């Protein structure tokens, strides 16, 4: 009975990874497994919700200014406004 060494185990794992990804363009990643538990905030577990820092939302910008500043390159003279 042959012994299973670390090198032979790695060869078998590489071959199995190649078989798993033979039909897709994405490489094999262990972290893509949806059955794995999610990462915790610290090695001791998740922080309580009241101790977590507040998430800052980016302020919304007014898009009407962008509509007024649209320029057409195909108009006569570069930088003419669309009328």
Phi, psi and omega in degrees: 000124183285149177278146176262116181261174179295321182295316181293326177295318179294323178296316179296318179297317179298320179294320178293321177297320179296321178292321181294327184256014183292335182263355184239163177269347182274140178288161180283130176227131179295330184287348178281357180289121183284349180272352179288147177290150180288155180291147179262166181291326181214170178297343183261002179122186181278150176283153174295152184298326182284345179264352181285143177292147181289140178278134179268132177265139179290138180292143179282137180261149180284125183270352180293328179295321179294323179296325180287333185264008178294135180239151179251125178283333183280349178290161179296125182080131182286134176093014177283144178282148176282129181249000000 
